[in-house]
Amino acid sequence: MRLDVSEDTIRRWKRRDGVADGSHTPHRLQTTLTPAQEVVVVALRKTLLLPLDDLLVVTREFIHPEVSRSGPDRCLRRHGVANLKALLPKEEGPQTPVKPFKA
């Protein structure tokens, strides 16, 4: 063991086609929500603009009673709607015209 690498690691490397690291992403997502339920949760987030804790209460009450807090959070992150501030409409107040300095 000159390189401080086990024989199992060498065996795995010999089976590879290339030298790049493999993906560490799980092949199966750990989620309790079905795809149809995820669509409903995302639609609720976009239309009602609920914070995560309020969305969790609605999800537990009407969609899936045993869902954990991290379930809807992971769902919202996957669908790109986790940031509530990005979903809020930008408030545009009355704009005053820009005046040049007096000569």
C-alpha positions as CSV (number, residue, x, y, z in Angstrom):
1,M,0.0,0.0,0.0
2,R,2.4,2.6,-1.2
3,L,-0.3,5.1,-2.1
4,D,-2.5,4.6,1.0
5,V,-5.3,3.2,-1.2
6,S,-7.1,0.0,-0.3
7,E,-7.4,-3.0,-2.7
8,D,-11.2,-2.5,-3.0
9,T,-10.6,1.0,-4.3
10,I,-8.1,-0.2,-6.9
11,R,-10.6,-2.9,-7.9
12,R,-13.3,-0.3,-8.4
13,W,-11.0,2.0,-10.4
14,K,-10.0,-0.8,-12.7
15,R,-13.7,-1.3,-13.7
16,R,-14.1,2.3,-14.8
17,D,-13.9,3.5,-18.4
18,G,-12.4,6.9,-17.5
19,V,-10.6,8.8,-14.8
20,A,-13.4,11.2,-13.8
21,D,-15.2,10.9,-10.6
22,G,-18.7,9.4,-10.7
23,S,-21.8,11.2,-9.7
24,H,-22.7,11.2,-6.0
25,T,-26.3,12.1,-6.7
26,P,-28.7,9.4,-5.5
27,H,-30.5,7.5,-8.3
28,R,-33.8,7.6,-6.4
29,L,-35.0,10.8,-4.7
30,Q,-36.0,10.5,-1.1
31,T,-39.4,12.1,-1.1
32,T,-42.8,11.3,0.4
33,L,-44.7,13.5,-2.0
34,T,-45.9,12.0,-5.3
35,P,-45.2,14.0,-8.5
36,A,-48.9,15.1,-8.6
37,Q,-48.7,16.3,-5.0
38,E,-45.5,18.2,-5.8
39,V,-47.2,20.0,-8.7
40,V,-49.9,21.1,-6.2
41,V,-47.4,22.3,-3.6
42,V,-45.5,24.3,-6.3
43,A,-48.7,25.8,-7.6
44,L,-49.7,26.8,-4.1
45,R,-46.4,28.5,-3.5
46,K,-46.6,30.4,-6.8
47,T,-50.2,31.6,-6.4
48,L,-50.6,32.2,-2.6
49,L,-46.9,33.1,-2.0
50,L,-46.9,31.3,1.3
51,P,-43.9,31.0,3.5
52,L,-42.6,27.5,4.1
53,D,-44.2,26.9,7.5
54,D,-47.6,28.1,6.3
55,L,-47.2,25.9,3.2
56,L,-46.3,23.0,5.4
57,V,-49.6,23.4,7.4
58,V,-51.6,23.5,4.2
59,T,-49.8,20.5,2.9
60,R,-50.3,18.5,6.0
61,E,-54.0,19.5,6.2
62,F,-55.1,18.9,2.6
63,I,-52.4,17.0,0.7
64,H,-50.2,14.6,2.8
65,P,-50.7,14.4,6.6
66,E,-47.3,12.7,7.3
67,V,-45.0,15.0,5.3
68,S,-42.0,16.4,7.2
69,R,-40.9,20.0,7.0
70,S,-38.0,19.1,4.8
71,G,-40.2,17.4,2.2
72,P,-41.9,20.6,0.8
73,D,-38.6,22.4,1.2
74,R,-36.7,19.9,-1.0
75,C,-39.6,20.0,-3.5
76,L,-39.6,23.8,-3.7
77,R,-35.8,23.8,-4.2
78,R,-36.0,21.2,-7.0
79,H,-38.6,23.3,-8.8
80,G,-36.8,26.5,-8.3
81,V,-39.4,28.3,-6.2
82,A,-37.7,28.1,-2.8
83,N,-36.8,31.8,-2.6
84,L,-40.0,33.6,-1.7
85,K,-38.5,37.1,-2.2
86,A,-37.8,36.2,-5.8
87,L,-41.5,35.3,-6.3
88,L,-42.9,38.5,-4.8
89,P,-43.9,41.2,-7.3
90,K,-41.6,44.2,-7.3
91,E,-43.3,47.2,-5.8
92,E,-42.8,50.3,-8.0
93,G,-43.6,53.5,-6.2
94,P,-44.3,56.8,-7.9
95,Q,-41.1,57.8,-9.6
96,T,-40.0,61.4,-9.5
97,P,-38.5,62.7,-12.7
98,V,-34.7,63.2,-12.5
99,K,-33.9,66.9,-12.7
100,P,-30.5,68.2,-13.7
101,F,-28.6,70.5,-11.5
102,K,-29.3,74.2,-11.7
103,A,-26.7,76.2,-13.7
